[in-house]
Amino acid sequence: MQNDLTWLDTIAPGFLNTIRQRYLILQRIQWLEPVGRRTLAQELGLSERGLRTETNILKASGLINSSKLGMVLTESGREILGKLDDLMSDLLGFPKKERRLADVLGIDHVLIVSGDCDSQPRVLESMGQLLNKTLAVLLPDGENIIAAMGGTTMAVMAKELTPALAKQRDLLFVPARGGVGELVDIQANAICSEMAKQTGGRHRSLYVPEDISERTYQPLLQEPSIKSVLDLIGQANVVIHSIGEAMTMAQRRNMSAEIIGELQEKQAVAEAFGDFFDESGQVVYKIPRIGLQIPDLTEVPYVFAIAAGQNKAKAIRAYMHNAPQQTWLITDEGAANSLLKGATF
């Protein structure tokens, strides 16, 4: 595909740059709508005059509308933007970058969306749409048990799943780990409920505290209501999880000052599945929650790690020392570019 696009640019110099720029304009309008020309020009790093020329063309083509409130996409604009997504992946050089990043991280697959969610929060929505599209291609017909973690990123992913994912499939969403104690709307139970709602699938809940003693932990494993869900988690053929920054996750969980001090002393940078990692990927602290552990992932056919933004790069790198080979990382340009800069491992 990339070679075909190179030939096109040889025949019509500037053609690909024009498509790339207009795609980015449509994309940013979708993220920010309704948006004024000045704000959009700043977002894209263009002059207002140059942007006016491009938006006039897009308006004449019926792809955008403008009013006193700002510019918005028309239905045709949304349709065209959706169709351009795969082409733009090649135009922006993502396949090559994806392959290189997968090699650097030691995993099989990386998928990149344009933008940086640190400054463009709606990039996460694009990542959710990409997750939905990828699952629709990969998952077999029939029964699929999907284990999902909680978190703010996962809450966005859940809302982007669609009923098309359930076509010829029986989808059951189960929480990958117990986690009662976090904010209700970002607990794994809530994420699974939302995923089931968006797709027309089913879900089960796992009601256990987040931080419990070993003495309490073992008897809970034998409770019928908990054991039945744990059995389903063990049968999951898909796991979807995010990767957190260590200090952010510690504070969100209201961990004690003593533990936070320990994490700082041991230079923790990442968290996933209740494990906190330093930059070398060593586990420096573990929350004894019920559910999937990282070693369990080796037996799961499809594992999706969702993390993005330049500020998450260090956390992604640390966790990937422990990620199973079959992991699919869905990320954005901000994180990808940072991870590839001076990569040595």
N, C-alpha and C positions, 0 to 999 in steps of 0.2 A: 504493500500500500504506500509506504513512504517513498519507494522508488517511483511509483506512478505519479505521486504528487510532485516530485522533483522534476519530472519531465514536463508536467503542466506549467511549472514555474519557468522552465526554460523557454517554452513556447510563448507564454504570456507573463513576462516579468512583472512582479508586483501583485499578480492575481491572488496568490495565496495569502499575502499580507493583508489584502483588502478583506478577504473572507474572514481571516483571523480577527481583524479589528472589529468587523461588524458583528461577529459572533460574541466577542467580549462585551460590546455595547449592549446587545440584546440580553446577555447573561446578567450584567450588572443592573440593567433596568428591572429585570425580573426579581433580583434580590432586594432592590431598594424601592421599588415602585410604591406610590408615585414619587418620582424623583425629578428635581430641577436640573437644568443643563449645567449650572455652575458646580453643583455637588457631584454630578456624574463626571464632569471633566476632571475634577480633582481626584476622583476615585480611579480614573483610567490614566491619569497623567497626560491628558490631551489639552490643547488650547480650546477655549470655548468656541472660537471661530471654526477650528477644524472639526469639532464635535457637531456643530450646527450643520455643517455640510453633510456629514454622515447620517445624522438623525433625520434630516430632510429627505434623504433618499429612502431611508427605512420607513418613514411615514408615507411617502408617495407609493411605496410598495405594499402598503396596508399591514405592516408588521408592528407599528406602534401608533398610539394615539397620544396627543398632548392636550393639556388644559392648564388652568391657573394653578392647579395642585401639582402638576408635573407630568412626566411621561410614564405611560404604562404599556405593557404588551397587549396586542389584540390576540384573539384566539389563533389567528393565522401565525402570529409571531411566536406564540407558545409552541405551536405544532412544528414550525421550522426550527426553533431552538432545540427541541427534542431530537429532531432528525439529524441535526448537526453535531450532536454530542460525540458520536463515534468517530466521525471525520475529524473533529477538532482534536481528538486524542492523538491522532497522527500528526496533524498540523503543528501541535504544540510539542511534538517530540516525545510524547509520553511512553509509547511502547519501548523505545530504547532505554529511557530513563527507568521505566518499571523493571526491565530485565536486569539492569545494572544494580538497582537498589535491592532487588531480590537476592542477587549474588552477594552483595555486601552484607546483608542481614542473615544470610544462610537459610532462607525459606524459599518455597516454590513459587509464590505468586505475590505481586504487588500491583495494586490498582491506584492510580493517581487522578484526582480531580483538580481543576485549575483553581487558583486563589490560595488564600491563607486565612483559615478560620479565626486566627487571633484578631484580625482586623475586619474580617468579613464573615460574621456568624452564619450567614445563610449557606456558606460552603458546606456546612454539616448536612443541610438538606440535600444537596447534590450527592454527598456521600451516601446518604440513606437511599436515594433513588438508584445509585449504582449498586448498592448492596441488594436491593430488591431485584434489579435486572440480572445480577450475577446468580442469585439464588434460583431465579426462574429458569436459568439455563442449566444449572448444575444438578438440582435436586431430582431424584428419581420420582416416577409416578408412584402413587400409593402412599403408604404411611411414612411420615417423616416426623421424628421427635427432635425439636429444636430447643436446646438449652441456652438461655440468655442470662447475662449478668445485668446488674442495675447500673445506675449512674446517669449523669446529665447528657452525655453523648448518646448513650443507649436510648434515652427517652426520645431524642430526635429521630434516631434510626427507626424506632417503632412506628412513629407517625407516617413514615414514608413507604411502609410496606403496603401492598395493594391486593385486592381480591384475585388478580391474575396469578398471583403466586400459588393460590390454592387450586388452580385448574388441574383436574385429574390427580389431585393430591389430598391426602388427609393430614392436616398439619396440627400437631400438638405442641404447644409451647410450655416449657417448664423452667422454673428458676434454676440457674446453675448452682447457686449457693444460697444458704439461708442468709438473711440480712435484715431482719426486723430491727429497727433502730435508726436507720437513715430516714431522710425525708420521705414521706409516703409515696409521692409521685415519681420518685426515682428508684424505689426499691425494685428488686428483680421481679417480685410478684406483680407489681403495677406494670412493669415493662412487658411481661408476658401477657397480661390481660389486654394491654393496648395492641400488641402484635396480633393476638387472636381476633380482636375487634376489627382491625384494619384488613385482615385477610379472610375473615369468615372461618377461622380455625377454632381450635379448642385450647384451653389452658388449665393447668393445675397450679395450686399455690403451695408454698412451703413456709409455714409460720414458725420460725425459730429465732431466738435472739441472735444478734450479731456477735457479741463477745460473751462467751460463757466459759465456765470452769471445766476442766477435764472431768471432774466428778459428775457434773450435770450433763456433759456432752454424751457420754457413753450410753446411759439409759435412754436418752432421746432417740438414739438410732434404732431402738426396738419398738418405739411407738408406732402402731399400725398406720396412722395417718401420715406420719413422716416417712416411714419405711417404704410405703407404696410409691411416694413421689421420688424418693432416692433411687428406687429400682428403675423408674422411668428415666431419671437423669443418667443412670448408668447405661441405658440403651440408646441415648441420643446419638444421632448420626450427624448433627450440626451443633456447633457451639459458637455463639456470638458474644464477644466481650470487648470492653474498652481497656485502655491503658491509662493509668492516672499518674500525676506528679505526686511524689511521696508526701510532701508537706501539705499540699492542697487536700489530699485524701485524709491525712491524719487529722487536720483541723475540721474537715467536714464530718468526720466521725466522732468529734469531740473527745479525742484521745487525751489522756492525762498529760500534764506538762512534763512529767517524768519520762513518759514514753516518747514524746516529741523530742525531748532532749537527747534521748538515746538514739533516735533516728538521725538527728543532726550530727551527733558524735560519730555515728557509723556512716555518715554521708549517703543516706538513702536518697535516691532520685526518682524511683518509680514504684508503682503498686499495681498488682493484678492478682485476682483470686485470693485476696487477703495476704499476699506475700509482698514484702517491701524489699527492694533491690538496691544495691549500690551500682555505680557505673559499670563495674565489671560483670554485673549480673548475679552477684552473690546475694543470697537471701540473708538480710540482716535483722528481720523481724517478721513474725508470722501471727496472724489472727486465726485462732482455731475455730473457723466456721464450718458448718456442716454442708457438704455438697462436693462439687468437683474440685480436685486439686490439679495443679499444672501437670504432674506426671500422668494423670488420667487422659489428658488430651491426645496422647500418642495413639490411642485406640479409636479416636473419632475421625471419620473420613473427611469432614469439612470443618475447619476452624477458621473463624473470621475475627481478626483483631482490628478494631476501629479506633484510630487515633490520628489527630491532625493538628496543624499549627506549628510554627517554628519553635514555640516555647515547649512543645511536647517532644522535640527531637531526642533530647537526652534520655527521657523516660522510655521512648520507643526503643532506642538502641540498647538500653539496659535490659529491658524485658526480653528482647529478641535473642539474647544469649540462652534463654530458657524455652523459647517457643518451639513447638514441634515443626518438623520439616514441612508438613502439608499446610501450614498456615497461609491464609490469604490476608495480607495487610491492605486495608483501604485507608488511604491518607490523602493529603493535599500537597500542592507545590511547596508551600511554606515549610512543611516538615521534610519533604523529600529533598529539597535543595539543601537544607541544613544537614541532613544525614549524609548526603553525598559529598559535601564540602570536606575535602581532606580526609575522606574515608580511608581507613587503614586496616580494617578487620573484615 
